Amino acid sequence: SGTLGEAALGLQHLQGRLQLDAPAAAACRARLERPTPRVALGLALRGIASACADVSDGLLGDLGHILERSAVGAQLDDAALLACCPWANSGIDTQLLRDCVLSGGDDYELVFTAAPAQAAAVAAAAHASATPVQRIGRIDALPGLRVLGGSGQPMTTSSGGFDHFSHDSDMHRNSAT
């Protein structure tokens, strides 16, 4: 739901690791300091979504919990992931942007699964809750999480979920393909 990576970009900016222009800095800092929990969407998805989690510790980490508990895997579309961040075409390094979208914590968006037959119901729930949603991939039987590039080939990512106990407290790095 909504946008991903803005809180992480805001943190990178505040830590002096990334220079954002004034509008991007203000928007990303607002997402970091005043997140919008997606309660209305969560309620609207009852009976539609088969699984749902908030993205508080990064998309890879939180989706990973769903996949582990459901004993399934997923394929994520890299272009769809990058489109989840409104700053994707603003000149930010693509790898940094990808890391923020996949691993940045504190977005408080929802990652959920729903059967393809529920697409119209998902769209109606999004409309009713005034929350944009975007399909970023699909669930499959092969365990693990794969990010697929434009050619459909798995990409190696250096990102994992946010780890509060990591020595690198801004983003914990794990390998996911």
Residue pairs with C-beta under 8 A, 6 or more apart in sequence:
1 38
1 41
1 109
1 110
1 111
1 112
1 126
1 131
1 132
1 133
2 36
2 38
2 107
2 109
2 110
2 131
2 132
3 31
3 84
3 85
3 86
3 107
3 109
4 55
4 59
4 81
4 84
4 85
4 100
4 101
4 104
4 107
4 109
5 84
5 85
5 87
5 97
5 100
5 101
5 104
5 107
6 27
6 28
6 31
6 32
6 85
6 86
6 87
6 100
6 107
7 28
7 31
7 32
7 35
7 104
7 105
7 106
7 107
8 99
8 100
8 101
8 103
8 104
8 105
8 106
8 107
8 170
8 171
9 18
9 20
9 24
9 28
9 85
9 87
9 92
9 97
9 100
9 104
10 25
10 28
10 29
10 30
10 31
10 32
10 33
11 32
11 104
11 106
11 170
12 18
12 96
12 100
12 170
13 19
13 20
13 24
13 25
13 28
13 29
14 29
14 32
15 170
17 170
18 92
18 96
20 28
20 87
20 92
21 90
24 87
24 90
27 86
27 87
28 87
31 106
31 107
32 106
35 106
35 107
35 108
36 108
37 54
37 108
38 54
38 108
38 109
38 110
38 129
38 131
40 128
40 129
40 130
40 131
41 110
41 125
41 126
41 129
41 131
41 133
42 52
42 110
43 129
44 124
44 125
44 126
44 128
44 129
45 52
45 110
45 112
45 114
45 122
45 125
48 114
48 118
48 121
48 122
48 125
49 112
49 113
49 114
49 118
49 122
50 112
50 113
50 114
50 115
51 66
51 69
51 70
51 112
51 113
52 66
52 110
52 111
52 112
52 113
53 62
53 63
53 65
53 66
53 110
53 111
53 112
54 62
54 108
54 109
54 110
54 111
55 62
55 107
55 108
55 109
55 110
55 111
56 62
56 105
56 106
56 107
56 108
56 162
57 105
57 161
57 162
57 163
57 164
58 102
58 103
58 104
58 105
58 159
58 160
58 161
58 162
58 171
59 81
59 101
59 102
59 103
59 107
59 111
59 161
60 102
60 103
60 145
60 157
60 159
60 160
60 161
60 174
60 176
61 103
61 160
61 161
61 162
61 163
62 111
62 161
63 74
63 111
63 145
64 145
64 161
66 111
66 113
67 73
67 74
67 139
67 143
67 144
67 145
70 113
70 139
71 143
72 139
72 140
72 141
72 143
73 139
73 140
73 141
73 142
73 143
73 144
73 145
73 146
74 137
74 138
74 139
74 140
74 145
74 146
75 137
75 138
75 140
75 146
75 147
75 148
76 136
76 137
76 145
76 146
76 147
76 148
77 136
77 137
77 147
77 148
78 98
78 147
78 148
78 149
78 150
78 155
79 150
80 134
80 135
80 136
80 137
81 98
81 101
81 102
81 136
81 147
82 88
82 94
82 97
82 98
82 101
83 134
84 101
84 134
84 136
85 97
85 100
85 101
87 97
88 97
95 158
98 157
98 159
99 157
99 158
99 159
99 171
100 171
102 147
102 157
102 159
102 176
103 159
103 160
103 161
103 162
103 171
103 172
103 173
104 162
104 171
105 161
105 162
106 162
113 139
114 121
114 122
122 133
123 133
125 133
126 132
126 133
137 148
144 177
145 176
146 154
146 176
146 177
147 154
147 155
147 157
147 176
147 177
148 154
148 155
149 155
154 177
155 177
156 175
156 177
157 175
157 176
157 177
158 173
158 175
159 171
159 173
159 174
159 176
160 172
160 173
160 174
160 175
160 176
161 172
161 174
162 171
162 172
163 172
166 172
